[in-house]
Amino acid sequence: MTVPPRDLPDPARIVTLSQSGAKGRFGVSYVRSIISQAGVGFTETSPDEDVLAIDATVDFAVASARLQIKCTAGFSIQGKSATWQSELHWREQWSQSALPVYFVLVILDADDRPQWIRHHDAGTDHRAAAFWVRVNRTETGDKIRIPKSQRLTASVLAQWHQEVEACFTPAA
């Protein structure tokens, strides 16, 4: 039996997130998917409880790495680096962390929400890329420089794991 098609609601009528809110959710979800691909746990900080300027943790067996995640269409995925304005209270919180804190910038290829993900017969493509930099030891100014040579992929998690383990290893 064939069910007749229903008129679907106008996509604009179902939107409940602002453009900024949608980008924030997309950024966290995109990072979560990469961490999941690596087979590592991921815990998101409850909204409005990121008092440590931490949006999520990557949960290794020994301890967790901390992440601050931002998402934007304001940069090109191509290029050498991107620079993000940081806030003083972020830097103060990050500097107190004995565990690694990484700033992850998710760059969207397009600002138009329907363009962020492309669905086709062979699968689904995210039109985005994420880049990272450790911020609790290196950043001191009000701008964070994120090298695009540091692309967030599942293989990066091995490096992050080593940096977390190093927090518990006596200096030689």
N, C-alpha and C positions, 0 to 999 in steps of 0.2 A: 504494500500500500504506500503510495507516495503522499507525503505530507506537503501541502501547498506552502510556498515560501511566505514568511511574514514580513511585513515592512519592518526593517530594523530601525532603531532610533538613530537620530542624527548623532554622530560621535561627539560633537560639541556639547550635547545635552547630558551626556553621562560623565563628563569630566568633573572630578572632585578635587584634584590637586592643582595648585598653581603651577606655572611653568617651572619656577624655581623648585618647588616641592617635588615635581615629577623628575627633574634632573637629579635632585638629591637621592631619591629612591632608586633611580636607574643606576647612579654611580655605585651605591652600596650593593645593589643586586649584581652588577657587572663584576665587581671585585669578588663578591661571594662565589660567583660562577667559576672564576679562575682558581680560587682557594679550593673549591670543591673538586675541580679537575685534578688538583694536586693530591687530593685525598686527605686533606687536613681540615680540622674543625674550625668553625668560624662563629663568633658570637657578636651580635650587634648590640651596641649600647642602646638602651631605651631612648626614644626621642626625648629631647630636652633634659636628659640626664647625663649629657656628655660634659660634666663638670671638670673632667681632667683633659678636655679638648681631645677626646678619644671617641671615635665613632664605632669602633669594632676591635675585636682581638682575633688574632690567629692563634689557635689553641694547639700548641705542640705538647708532647707528653711532659717535658721538663718544666715548661712555663709558657706564657703567652707573649707574643709580640703585639704591640699596640698600633692602631692605624687611625689616622685622620684622613677622611676621604672627601674630596671635592670633585664636582662634575661640572663641566662647562663646554659650550660650543664656541667659546671666545678665542680658541687657539686652533691652529692646524695640527693634525696628527703628524704631519711631516715637519722637518726642521731639527734643530740641534737642542733646543731647550725651551722651557716655558717658565715664566716667573709669576708667582702668586703672592699677593699681599698677605702677610700673617698678622695676627693680633698679639699684643703684648701678653695677654693672659694665656694664650696658647703656649707661647714660648716659655713662660714661667712654669706652667704645668709640665710641659715636655722635659724641661731641664731637671726636674725632680725625679724623673723616672729612671730606675736602675735597669729597667728592661728597654729593649729597642723600641723606638717610636718612629713609624714611617708615615710620611705624608704621601698620599696616593692621589694623583690627579687623573681623572677619567676625562678624556677629550672626546666629544661627540663630533662626528663628521658633518653634522647638520644641526641647526637650531630647531628645525621643524620636527615636532614630536613624532609624527608618523614616519619620518625618515630614519629614526634611530635604529630600527630593526627592519630587516628585509626578509620576508618570507617567500620561499620559492620551492619548486618541486624537490630539489636536492637537499633542502634543509632550511635553516634560519641563520642569517648573518647579522651580527651586531656591527653597526657602523661606528665603532668606537675603539679606543685604545687607552690603556692605563700606563702611567709612568710613576716612578717612585723615587724618594730620597729619604735617607734617615735624617731625622731632625732633632733628636734629643742630645746630640753631641756636636753637630756641625753647624747648625743654623744659629746665628747670633743677631742678625739684622732683622729689619721688618719685612724683608722680601725672601721668599723661598725660591731658589733656582732648582728646577727639576730637569735633570738631563734626560733627553729623549733616548739616549743610549741605554737607560735603565727602564726598559719596558717591563711591565709586570706580566709575567707568564708563570705557568705552573713550576717551571724549573727554578725560578727565583726563590721558591720556598725553601730549597736546600740551603741557600745562602742565609736567609733569614733565620733558619733553624740553627745554623752555626753561630750566628751572632747572639741568639738567645742563650745557647749553651755556654758561650764565652763569658756570659755574666756570672756563671757559677764555677768558672775555672780560675784558680789562683794565677796571678801574673807570674811569668817565669823570671 
